[in-house]
């Protein structure tokens, strides 16, 4: 297939060039009815291709023309048998994988550091999670991946598992040993699902970790907007091999996708694929070199540490994505939240993620030399004792004796009910500080990274209460609960 072609983007251009008189959605009619201030900002061209599925523009839910051709090109580029374009992000991809692979009551092995969208898939599918403990790195304050040994042991202990679900890479860029895990899982006759949201670029450069499609995972997802050039919310779902029921997969995708998808987003998926297939290695080589140079400079700054290849071989670290520049700032006496705020307010720099110990900066094909220089220079200045005094003083929250025990990542709490049962059960709101021992009925996830500390059906423990109090004090944003400030929490009634 000719990877230089963009069949879906071209179909939109052909429609515009034809000068069709529209009597269809969207109501702004290619921008003519749009508020002038908004149209002036976004431009006429994007308004012109904001159309709706119709003859010649194909249907994302039942593709037979340009969408079909674009998805086939993407499948070939990624080494998949089939690829589906998603406009609801990898969140919908996780839910599609779950709904395809498991039925109510089926067991599925999942890492406890999965994104909260995995829990949505569990609630919708009614499956029973068997949680696998990822390897914990207390020094860096992060979970890494599950190991092949953990997967093998889980399969031995739960021979009735229907599937194994993995997260690789993590938000911090750590990748699992997918080849060995694939051998173990398929050797046991189970399905392998991989949340590869943060690795859409892996397949296009030899210095990056092995991609899920190269490892022949049955189903995998890529957030094509995270590291590549597609619009926000764009993702792809890949299928490999003959273990998945294709009729079930297609039905599930139709159920989760909108009947009115944003067509510029679909076109951006088409073009992002072409860019990677034809020029990806060159673009990524430049990105990798830029990130490595930044990491080397950061590691010369006293009080800062940015891990790289030296982490390989640690438990749960088979490979590392060099384009994720993770900076551990605890040595400066700051929390990651404080450094993130300082970077934004003083230096006009916004990082992707902050936690108690770290910040994460994404170096992508869109990162320029000047931006990388400003990022590193800002960190160098923040580390200096003689930098100008301002409102961003160190809080010292991590050094307070009463907090030192609380910032350890909490253990997985006991699961008392299935996530679906707890989510649908009668609930009541109780004071968060008095909720110890109750069964949580909602998802409590510091965001980013969106990894739940509490999931529906789990018992609220003292350790989790103390950890969440510290996170809130440090300035974390919580996603999932009805009360985002966690003054109250919804629990199963009774």
N, C-alpha and C positions, 0 to 999 in steps of 0.2 A: 504494500500500500504506500501511497505517496504522502509522507509525513509533512510535506510542505503545504499541503492543502488544509483549509479550514472550512469544511462544507457548511457548518451551521452559521458561522459568521457571514459567509458569502450569501447564504439564503436571505439573511436579514438585509444585507446591502442590496441584493437584487430587488427585494420588495420595495425598499425606499426609492431606488432608481426607477422603478416602474411607475411611480407617481400614482399609486392606487388611492382612490378617494375612500377614506375609512368611515364606516358606520358600525364600529365594533369597539370593544374595550381595548385599552383603558380610556377613561373618560376625558383625559387631557388631550386626546387625539393628536398624538405625535408632537405635543408641546403647545399647540395652538390655544388650548384652554387652560394652560398652566399659569400660575401666578408669575408675573414677569420677573420679580426679583429672584425667584428660585430658578427659573429657566435661564436667566442671564448668567447665573453662577454655574449651573451644571452643563450648559451648552445645548445647542440645537441637535447635535448629532446623537447624543445619548437619548434625547427625547424621541427622536425619529425612529430608533430601533427598539423603543420600549413598546412592544406589540403584544399580541396574544396568539396562542397556537391556532393555526388555521391552515387550509391547503397551501402547500408551498413552504410553510414554516414548520411543519411537522408537529407532533404531539409528544411531549416528554414521557407521557404515561403509556403511549402505544406507538412507538416510533417506527416509521416505515420509510422515511426519506432522509433529510439532512441530519436529524438527531441520530438516527441509526448509523449513518456513515461516520459521524463524529465520534460516537461511542466505540465503534469498531476500530477506528484509528487509535483511540486512547487505549483500548485493550491491547492492541499490538505494541504500542509504545511501552506499556507497563509489563508486557509479558503475561497478560491475563487471558483467560478464555472469553470472559465477558466483562464489560465495564458499564456501570450505570452512573449517569450524572445526577448529583444531588444538589438541591438548592436550599436545603434545610440544615446544612452543615453536617459534620461528622456525628452530631447528636442523632440525627435521623438515621445515619449509617449504622451506628451502634444498635439502635432499636430494630432496624431492618435485619441485622445479623442475628440478633437474639430471636426475633419472631420467626425467622427462617429455620434456625437450627434446633430450637427446642420447643416443647409443648408444655402445657400446664403439668406441674409435678416432676418434670424431668430435672435431673441434676446437671449443673454446669459449673466447672471449676473456673473461678475468676480471682485475679489478684485483688487484694484489699485496697491497693492504691489506684484503682480504676476511676475514670472520670464519672461524674454523677449521672451522665446520660446512660451509663451501663445499668444503673439502678432503675432508670425509667424503662429500659428494656426488660428487666426482671419483673417489674410491676405489670407491664403489658403482657408478657408471655406467661406469667404465672410459674416460671421455673424456680427451682430451688438452688440457691448459690452454695457452692462449697468453696469457702474462701481459702486462697493460698497466700501465705505470708511472704511478701517481697523482702528482699534483703535490706536491712535498715542501716544507714550510715549516720551514726550519731554525731560524728565530727562535722559533717556537712549539713546535718539536720535535713535529711531527705531519704525517701525510699528509692531503692533502685529496682531492678527487675526481679522476677522470680527465676530461679535457676532450673536447668534440666532435671536436677536431682529432686527439687520440690515438685515439679510436674510429675515425674515418675512415681514418687511416693504417693502423691494424691491419687493417681490412677490405680495404684495397687490397693489403696485403702478404700476407694470408691469405684468398684468395677462396673457399677451401673451408670457411670457418667455418660451423658450424651455428647458432650463437647467440652473443649478447653478454650478459654478466652484469655488472650494475653494483651498487655500494653507494652508496645515497643515501637519507638523509643518513649521514654518518659518525658514529661514536660522539661526536664533538665538535660535531655539529650543523651541519656544512657540507653543502650540497646541490648536486648536479650540475645542469647544463642539460638536464633530461630531455626537454623538448620538442624541442630541436635534435637530441639524440642519438636520440630515437625516429624523427625524420624520416630521419636517416642510416641507421639500422639497418634500418628497414622499407623504405627506398628500395633497400637492397641485397638485400632478400628474406630477411632473417635474423630470428630470434626475439630478442625483448628480454625479459630477466629482470631484475628489480630486487629487491635486498634492501633493503626499506624498513622494516626491523625497528624503527628508531628514529623512524619518522614516522607512527605510526598516527593522529595528530591532525591531520596536514597537510590532509586533505580537508575539515575542518570549520571553517576560519577563513581569511578572505581575506588576512590578514597573514602567513600561514605559507607555506613553499615549495610549489610545485606537487606534488601527489601523483602517485604512480606510476599510479594508475587514471585520473586526469584526463589524464595523458600517454599513456594507452592502451598501457602496457606489456603484453605478452602474458601474463606471469605476474609477480606481485609478492607479497611477504609483509609483514605487519605484526605486530610483537609487541604485541598489544593490552594486555598487562600492563605494558609498560614506561612508557608515558606516560598511559594511560587507566586505567579502574577495574576491569578484569578481573583474576581471580586470576593469581598467578604461573604461568608455563608456558603461558598462553593466547595463541594467535596466530590469524591468519587468512591464508589463501591466496586471492588474487584472480586471476581469469582474465578477459581482455578480448579481443574480436575473434575471428576465425575461423582463426587460423594454427596453434593448438595442437590436437592430436588429443585430443578430449574423452574418448574411451574409454580412451586411454592415461593421461590425467591421473587419471581416476577410479580406475583400477586401481592406480596408484602410491599415491594417497592411502590406499586401503584397505590397501595393503601396509605403510605406515609408521605408521598409527594403531593404537592399542591396541584390542583387542576388549572391553576392560573400562575404558572411559574414566571419569574422575572427573566425575560428572554435575553437581555444584555448579560445577565449572570451566566446563562447557558453558553452564550457566545464566548464569554471570557474563559470558560473551561476549555472550549475548543481551541482557543488561541494559546492558552497556557500550555496545553499539551504539545502543540506545534513548536512552541518556543523551546521546550525541554527536549523534544525528540530531535530537533535540528541543530540546536545551539546550546543544549544544557550543559555539556561537559565544560565548554569554554567559560560560560557564565559562572558555573559553580566553582571552577578552579580559581577564578578571581576572588569569589566570596570566601572560599576556604583560606586562601592566602591572607586575605585582609583580617579574618577572624584570628588566625594564628599569630599574626603580628601584634594584634591588640592584646591577645592573651599573654604573649611574652612580655610586653611592656607592663601590663598590669601586675604580673608576678614579680617584677622588680620593685614594686611599691611596698614598703613595709606596712604590714597590717592587712594586706589584701592577698587573696589566693583565687586563682581561676584554674580549675582542673582541666586536664587534657588527657592525652594518651597514657600518662602514668597511672591513671585509674583502672585501665584494663587489667583484668585478672582478679580484681577484688570481687568478693561475692556479689552476684547480681549485675556485674559490669562486664559484659562480653565485648562490647565496642562502644565508642563514643562519637557523637556527632559534633565535629569541630565548629559547626556554624552556630551552635548555642553557646554563647559566652556567659558562663555562670560565674559570678563574682561573690565569694564569701567575704563579707564585710565585718564579721564579728570582731576581728582583730583590731578594728578601729574604735570599738566601743559603741558602734551604732547597731541598730536593727536594720534588716533589709528594708523595712517599711520607711524608716527615717532617711536612709540614703536615697530611696526612690523619690521621696518627697523633696529632698534637697536638690536632686538632679532636676526635677521638674520646675521647682520654684526659682532656684538660683541660676540654673544653666539651660533651662528650656529644653530638657532632654527627658523623654518618657521611655522607660524600660517596659518590657513585656510583663514581668512578674517580680514580686517581692515577697519574701517570707521572713521569718524571724532572723535568719542568719545570712540570707543571700538576696542578690538581684540577678535577673536573667535578661540579657540583651540578645535579641535575634539579629544575626548577620545574614542577610538574604541577598538575592540577586539584585535587589533594589538599594542596598546599602552602598553609599559612596565614601570615598577616601576622606572627604572633609568631615562627614558625620562621625566616622570612626575616630578620627583625630580629636574631635571635640569631646567625644565620650571618654576616651582615655585621659585626655588632659583634665577633664572635670574630676575624674577619680583621683588623679595625682594631686590636684589642689585640695580636694576634700580630705586627703590623708595628711596634709601638712598641718603642723601645730600652729604655724604662724599665719594661717589663712584668716581673712577678715572675719571679725565676730559678726554674728547675725542671729536671727531667731532660731536657727537650726542647731541648737545645742544637743549634745548627747543626753538621752534620758537615763542611761544606765540601767534600764529595766532588766536586762539579762543578768546583771551582776548583783541584783538584790537577792540576798540569801533566801528569802521566802519564795522566789521565782525559779531558783536554779533547778529544783526538782520538777517543775511544771513544764519546762520547755522541751523535755524529751518527747518524741513522737509517741502518742499513746498506743497501747496494745489494742488489737481488734476486740471489741466488746462481745459478750455472749449474744448469739442470735436466738431470740425467744420465739419469734414468729417469722414466717416467710414475708419478704418485703411486700408482696401483693396483698397478703392478708392484713398486715399492719396498716398499709396505706388506705385500704378500704374499710377498716374497722371503725366503729364509733370512737370518737376521740374527745379529749378535753384539753384545755390549756391550763398548765400549772406554772408556778414560778420556777424559772430555770434553776436557781440556786437550791431549790428544794426538790429537784426532780430525780435525785439518785434512786436507782432501783426500778424506775418506771421504764416502760417499753416505748421507745421513740416511734412516732408515727410520721415523721417527715425527714427530709435529708438536710443535714447540717454540714456544709462544705465551705471552708475558707476559699475565697475566689479572688484571683487565681491562686492555686492551680485547679480548683474545682474537684479536688479529691475529698470524698466525704469522710468526716471524722465520726459521724453517726449516720446510720442508714435506717430506714423503716424496719421495724422488727427487732432492733438491737437494744440491749439493756444499757441504760445510762449509768456510767460508773463514776466514782470519785476522780479517777485519773483523767477521764475525759472532761469532767466539769472544771478541774483545775487548769487543764491545758487550754480549753476554750476561753476561760476567764483571762489567761495571759495573752492569748491571741487578740482578744477584744481590746485589752488594755494597750497592746502594742499598735493597734490601729487596723487590724484586718477587716476586710469586708466579708460578710457571710452571705452565701446564697443558699436558697432552699427553704428555710423556715418562713412561716407566716410573719413572725416578728423578727425582722432582720437584725435588731439590736439584741436579741436573745434575752430580753427581760422575762419572756415567757417561752414555753416550748409546748408543742402539741404532742400528747402521749395517748396511748391506747387507753380507753376509758375502763375504769375498774381496777 
